[in-house]
C-alpha cells in the first residue's frame, strides 16, 4: 500500500525542506523483485554537527530473511551461510519455521552478492543512518523514547533472532522494521581494506549500541550469529 503527505512529493528529485519533521512523513512501500521496499526521500540530517544531505532511494522494509536469501542460493548465485544454525537453534537457515527470520552467518561479500542479484546494493553507512534518524536526527528509529522490549529485540532478552517485522512499534520514520536490534546490518562502507561498518545493534546488544548513530566494524569476510543485512535500490528502480 502507498500513502503520501499532500505537501511533499513522495518520489522524485525534490528534497524534504530543511527542518522537516520525521513525524510528518507518511511511509510509502512497494513490492520490487519480490522484496517489500520502503521509500527514503531525499533530505538532510546531522552527523557530528555537520549537515549531510542524501539523495532519495528505496530500502528493504525488513532485514533480508532466510527464505529470501535461499532463493539466491537456489539459483547458484549466492553461497549458503557459513553455518545452518543460530545461537540457540540447531536448525535455522534451512528450517521452514524460521523462513521469515533474518539470514545470519553471512559475510559482507555474501551480502553484497545477494544485493547485486536482487538488483540493488548494500546501503552506505550514511544512507543507513539517514533511513534510521531522518531529518529530525532521532536517537532511535522510532524516536527518542528509550529502548524497551516492546520496541525491539535487544539486550539478550529474547536470546536469539526474532521474526522480521514483529516489533511494529519500533518501526522507523520511513516504515522500516528492526533498524534497531535483531541483527547488526552490513553497510557498503569500508573502514580498512578488510573491514566494513555495521549498524543497528543486535538481539544481544545493550541500549547504547542500538542508537541510530552508533556504528561498529566487522571483518568483511566473516559472518556470525549477530549480523545480517538489508538492501537498497535507486529511486528510479521502483517507478511505474
LUMLOPA-233003 format. One line per field, with one value per residue (C-alpha): x, y, z; residue in three letters. Coordinates in steps of 0.5 Angstrom, whole numbers, plus 2048, in hexadecimal, padded with zeros to 3 digits. Example, Ala and Ser with C-alpha at 12.3 -4.5 7.8 and 13.67 -1.06 7.14 Angstrom:
<sites>
X	c(819|81B)
Y	c(7F7|7FE)
Z	c(810|80E)
aa	c(Ala|Ser)
</sites>
This chain:
<sites>
X	c(800|802|800|803|803|800|805|80B|80D|80E|812|817|81C|819|81C|819|819|81F|81C|816|814|814|80D|80A|80D|808|80B|80B|80C|80C|80E|814|817|814|816|812|815|814|816|81B|81A|820|822|827|829|82F|835|83A|837|838|832|832|82D|82A|827|821|821|81D|81F|81C|817|81A|820|821|81E|821|81B|81E|825|823|820|827|82B|826|828|82F|831|831|835|832|833|83A|835|82E|82D|82B|82E|829|825|829|825|824|825|822|81D|816|814|819|818|816|81C|822|827|82E|834|836|83C|83C|83E|838|833|836|835|82E|82C|82F|82B|825|826|829|82F|830|82F|835|835|833|82D|82B|82C|827|822|822|823|820|820|81E|824|820|825|821|81D|816|818|81B|818|81D|81D|818|817|810|814|81A|81E|824|828|827|820|81E|825|825|822|81A|816|817|811|80F|810|80B|80C|813|813|817|814|814|811|817|817|81C|821|823|824|823|82A|82F|82F|834|836|83A|83E|846|84A|850|852|84F|849|842|83E|837|832|82B|82E|82B|827|82D|82F|82D|82A|830|831|82A|82A|82A|830|834|839|83E|842|842|848|844|846|843|83B|839|832|831|832|82D|82B|826|827|825|823|824|81E|81C|81C|815|812|80C)
Y	c(800|807|80E|815|81B|820|826|822|81E|817|814|819|81E|822|822|823|82A|82C|82A|826|821|81A|81A|81D|817|812|80C|809|802|7FE|7F7|7F6|7F0|7EC|7F1|7F6|7FC|803|80A|80E|815|81A|81E|821|81F|820|81C|81E|825|825|825|820|81F|819|817|813|80B|805|801|7FA|7FA|7F5|7F1|7EC|7E5|7DE|7DD|7E3|7E1|7DA|7DC|7DF|7D8|7D4|7D8|7D6|7DE|7DE|7D9|7D7|7DA|7D7|7D3|7D1|7D2|7D8|7DA|7D5|7D1|7CB|7CC|7D3|7D5|7CF|7CE|7D1|7D3|7D9|7DB|7E2|7E3|7E7|7E3|7E3|7E0|7E3|7E8|7EE|7EB|7E7|7EC|7F0|7EB|7EA|7F1|7F1|7EB|7EF|7F5|7FA|7FA|7FB|802|806|808|80F|80C|807|80D|811|80C|80B|812|816|81E|81E|81A|816|812|80B|809|80A|811|813|80E|80A|802|7FD|7F6|7F9|7FD|7F8|7F1|7F3|7F2|7EB|7EB|7E6|7E3|7E2|7E5|7E6|7E6|7ED|7F2|7EF|7F6|7FA|800|800|802|808|80E|80B|805|800|7FB|7F9|7FE|7FD|7F7|7F0|7EF|7F4|7F6|7F7|7FD|7FE|803|800|803|7FF|7FA|7F4|7F7|7FA|7FE|7FB|7FF|7FE|7F9|7F2|7EE|7ED|7F5|7F9|800|804|800|800|808|80A|80E|808|804|7FE|7FB|7F3|7F0|7EF|7E8|7E6|7E4|7E3|7E2|7E9|7EC|7ED|7F2|7F6|7F8|7FF|801|807|80C|80A|803|802|807|805)
Z	c(800|7FF|802|802|805|801|802|800|7F9|7FB|7F5|7F1|7F2|7F7|7FE|804|807|80C|813|810|816|815|818|812|80E|80B|809|802|801|7FA|7F8|7F4|7F1|7F7|7FC|800|800|803|800|803|801|7FF|805|80A|811|816|817|81D|81C|814|810|80B|805|802|7FB|7FB|7FB|7FD|802|804|809|80D|80E|809|80B|80B|805|801|801|800|7F9|7F7|7FA|7F6|7EF|7F1|7F1|7F9|7FD|804|80A|80E|813|812|81A|81E|825|829|823|820|819|817|810|80D|811|80F|816|815|80E|810|815|813|80F|813|813|80C|80B|807|801|801|803|7FD|7F8|7FA|7FA|7F3|7F1|7F4|7EF|7F4|7F9|801|804|805|80D|80B|808|80D|813|80F|80E|815|818|813|813|81A|81C|820|825|823|81D|821|824|82B|82F|833|830|833|832|82E|829|827|828|82C|833|833|835|82F|82F|827|821|820|81A|816|817|81D|821|81E|823|821|81A|817|815|80E|810|810|815|81A|818|820|823|820|81C|81A|813|80E|80A|804|808|809|80F|80C|807|80B|80F|80E|812|815|818|81D|822|823|828|82C|82C|832|831|830|82A|826|826|81E|81F|821|81D|81D|819|817|812|80C|80A|811|813|819|81D|81E|817|811|80C|808|801|7FE|7F6|7F3|7F3|7EC|7EC|7EF|7EB|7E7)
aa	c(Unk|Unk|Unk|Unk|Unk|Unk|Unk|Unk|Unk|Unk|Unk|Unk|Unk|Unk|Unk|Unk|Unk|Unk|Unk|Unk|Unk|Unk|Unk|Unk|Unk|Unk|Unk|Unk|Unk|Unk|Unk|Unk|Unk|Unk|Unk|Unk|Unk|Unk|Unk|Unk|Unk|Unk|Unk|Unk|Unk|Unk|Unk|Unk|Unk|Unk|Unk|Unk|Unk|Unk|Unk|Unk|Unk|Unk|Unk|Unk|Unk|Unk|Unk|Unk|Unk|Unk|Unk|Unk|Unk|Unk|Unk|Unk|Unk|Unk|Unk|Unk|Unk|Unk|Unk|Unk|Unk|Unk|Unk|Unk|Unk|Unk|Unk|Unk|Unk|Unk|Unk|Unk|Unk|Unk|Unk|Unk|Unk|Unk|Unk|Unk|Unk|Unk|Unk|Unk|Unk|Unk|Unk|Unk|Unk|Unk|Unk|Unk|Unk|Unk|Unk|Unk|Unk|Unk|Unk|Unk|Unk|Unk|Unk|Unk|Unk|Unk|Unk|Unk|Unk|Unk|Unk|Unk|Unk|Unk|Unk|Unk|Unk|Unk|Unk|Unk|Unk|Unk|Unk|Unk|Unk|Unk|Unk|Unk|Unk|Unk|Unk|Unk|Unk|Unk|Unk|Unk|Unk|Unk|Unk|Unk|Unk|Unk|Unk|Unk|Unk|Unk|Unk|Unk|Unk|Unk|Unk|Unk|Unk|Unk|Unk|Unk|Unk|Unk|Unk|Unk|Unk|Unk|Unk|Unk|Unk|Unk|Unk|Unk|Unk|Unk|Unk|Unk|Unk|Unk|Unk|Unk|Unk|Unk|Unk|Unk|Unk|Unk|Unk|Unk|Unk|Unk|Unk|Unk|Unk|Unk|Unk|Unk|Unk|Unk|Unk|Unk|Unk|Unk|Unk|Unk|Unk|Unk|Unk|Unk|Unk|Unk|Unk|Unk|Unk|Unk|Unk|Unk|Unk|Unk|Unk|Unk|Unk|Unk|Unk|Unk)
</sites>
